[in-house]
Amino acid sequence: MSGICGIYSPRAVQLADRQTLDSMLDAISHRGPVARRSLVLPEAGLALGHVFEAAFEADAANAAPRWHADDSYAATLDGAVVNRDSLPSDSSSSYSDPSAGALIESLRCDARGFPGQIEGPFALAVYGLRERTLWLARDALGTKPLYYARLASGALVFASELKGVLAHPSVPRS
């Protein structure tokens, strides 16, 4: 089990801070008390987070969050990519998670077709550091939910659970 959350606020960068992201992660921490990953880029107005627990994993002892961050992309995935082997790949790249790597490679090859090529139960966030672009998606059936709120400032707040979104102090409760 796992969960993702984040803030994307390129025009009001102060809304994407570490303290707020930690509050959002705390709100969904029951979805993954074993591991937590986060990335905060204050100058870009980006904060991404992931909580994780190795539930339903064949090799639970070696399971890790579906997360990758490098100098080009940051990707986090709640769920699974069942067609990972049929997606474009770059064998020269070293990704901390093969599923997150498959998302990045798919995006690099066909940004317009991404994420329509991905199959499986998933909610994802991929941020292109060079393009300063955020992609959010979930599977068509909504097996892995992804809630979001667009603030008056233009900021986008998202999480795997509604209470993760509501943990952001700028999200209205109405």
matplotlib code that plots the C-alpha trace (Angstrom):
import matplotlib.pyplot as plt

x = [0.0, 1.2, 0.0, 1.2, 0.7, 2.0, 1.8, 2.6, 2.5, 4.8, 3.3, 3.0, 6.1, 5.7, 2.7, 4.9, 7.0, 8.5, 6.3, 3.1, 4.2, 5.1, 1.5, 0.0, 2.2, 1.2, -2.4, -2.0, 0.8, -1.5, -1.2, 2.5, 4.2, 7.4, 9.0, 8.6, 10.2, 9.9, 11.2, 10.8, 12.0, 11.2, 12.3, 9.9, 7.0, 7.0, 6.7, 6.2, 5.7, 5.2, 4.4, 4.9, 4.4, 5.2, 1.7, 0.9, 4.5, 6.0, 9.3, 8.1, 11.6, 13.1, 10.1, 10.7, 8.5, 7.8, 9.9, 12.7, 14.3, 17.3, 18.4, 15.7, 12.6, 10.9, 8.3, 6.2, 3.7, 0.9, 0.1, 1.6, 2.4, 1.5, 2.8, 6.2, 8.1, 6.2, 6.9, 9.9, 13.1, 16.6, 18.9, 21.6, 19.6, 19.7, 16.4, 15.9, 12.5, 11.9, 8.2, 9.0, 11.7, 9.2, 7.0, 9.8, 10.9, 7.4, 7.1, 10.4, 9.4, 5.8, 4.7, 1.4, 0.5, 1.6, 0.0, -2.5, 0.1, 0.2, -1.9, -2.6, -4.0, -2.1, -2.1, 1.1, 2.9, 5.8, 7.6, 10.0, 12.6, 13.8, 10.3, 8.9, 5.8, 3.8, 1.9, -0.8, -2.9, -4.7, -6.0, -9.3, -11.3, -10.1, -8.7, -6.1, -7.7, -6.1, -7.9, -6.9, -7.8, -7.0, -6.5, -7.3, -3.5, -3.4, -1.7, -2.6, -2.7, -3.2, -3.1, -4.3, -6.8, -9.0, -7.6, -4.2, -5.5, -7.3, -4.1, -2.9, -3.9, -4.9, -7.4, -10.9, -13.0, -16.3]
y = [0.0, 3.5, 7.1, 10.2, 13.9, 17.2, 20.8, 22.6, 26.3, 28.0, 31.5, 31.4, 29.3, 29.9, 27.5, 24.5, 24.2, 21.3, 21.9, 21.8, 18.7, 16.9, 17.7, 16.2, 13.1, 12.8, 12.9, 9.9, 8.1, 5.2, 4.2, 3.6, 3.8, 2.0, 4.5, 8.1, 10.0, 13.7, 16.3, 20.0, 22.5, 26.0, 27.9, 25.8, 25.9, 22.0, 19.6, 15.9, 13.2, 9.4, 7.1, 3.4, 0.0, -3.3, -4.8, -7.5, -7.5, -10.8, -9.9, -7.6, -7.6, -5.8, -3.8, 0.0, 3.0, 3.6, 6.7, 8.2, 11.6, 12.8, 16.0, 15.7, 14.2, 13.3, 10.5, 9.0, 6.2, 4.8, 1.4, -0.7, -0.5, -3.9, -3.3, -1.9, -4.3, -3.1, 0.6, 2.4, 1.9, 3.1, 0.4, 2.9, 4.7, 3.7, 4.3, 3.7, 2.1, 0.3, 1.3, 5.0, 4.7, 3.3, 6.3, 8.7, 6.8, 6.7, 10.4, 11.2, 9.2, 10.5, 13.3, 13.7, 10.0, 9.8, 8.4, 6.8, 4.1, 3.0, 0.0, -1.0, 0.4, 3.7, 7.3, 9.1, 12.4, 13.1, 16.5, 17.6, 19.7, 21.3, 21.9, 22.8, 20.7, 18.5, 15.4, 13.9, 10.9, 7.9, 4.8, 5.1, 3.0, 5.0, 2.0, 4.3, 7.6, 11.0, 14.0, 17.5, 21.1, 24.1, 27.2, 30.8, 31.4, 28.8, 26.3, 22.6, 20.5, 16.7, 13.5, 9.9, 10.7, 13.8, 14.4, 14.8, 17.6, 19.2, 19.2, 22.1, 25.3, 27.1, 24.6, 25.8, 23.4, 24.2]
z = [0.0, -0.6, -1.2, -3.0, -2.4, -3.6, -4.3, -7.6, -7.3, -9.8, -9.3, -5.5, -4.7, -0.9, -0.9, -1.8, 1.4, 3.4, 6.5, 4.5, 2.5, 5.8, 7.1, 4.0, 4.3, 7.9, 6.9, 4.6, 6.6, 7.5, 3.8, 4.2, 7.5, 6.4, 4.0, 3.1, 0.2, -0.6, -2.9, -2.4, -5.0, -3.5, -6.6, -8.8, -6.4, -6.2, -3.4, -4.0, -1.4, -1.2, 1.7, 1.3, 2.9, 1.1, 1.1, -1.5, -2.8, -3.9, -2.3, 0.6, 2.3, -0.8, -1.8, -2.1, -3.0, -6.6, -6.7, -8.8, -8.9, -10.9, -12.6, -15.3, -13.7, -10.5, -10.6, -7.9, -8.4, -6.2, -7.7, -10.5, -14.1, -15.5, -19.0, -17.9, -20.2, -23.3, -22.6, -24.1, -22.2, -22.0, -20.8, -20.1, -17.5, -13.9, -12.2, -8.4, -9.3, -12.6, -12.7, -12.1, -14.8, -17.2, -16.7, -17.3, -20.5, -21.8, -21.2, -22.9, -26.0, -26.4, -24.1, -26.0, -25.6, -22.0, -19.8, -22.1, -22.8, -19.1, -17.9, -14.4, -11.2, -10.6, -9.6, -10.6, -10.6, -12.9, -12.8, -15.6, -14.0, -17.3, -18.7, -15.3, -16.1, -13.9, -15.2, -12.9, -13.9, -12.5, -14.0, -16.0, -13.5, -10.5, -8.7, -7.3, -6.5, -6.9, -5.3, -6.2, -5.5, -7.7, -5.5, -6.5, -6.7, -9.5, -7.2, -7.5, -4.4, -4.8, -2.8, -2.8, -0.1, 0.4, 3.9, 2.3, 0.2, 3.2, 5.2, 3.0, 4.9, 1.7, 0.6, 1.4, 3.5, 1.7]

ax = plt.figure().add_subplot(projection="3d")
ax.plot(x, y, z, "-o")
ax.set_aspect("equal")
plt.show()
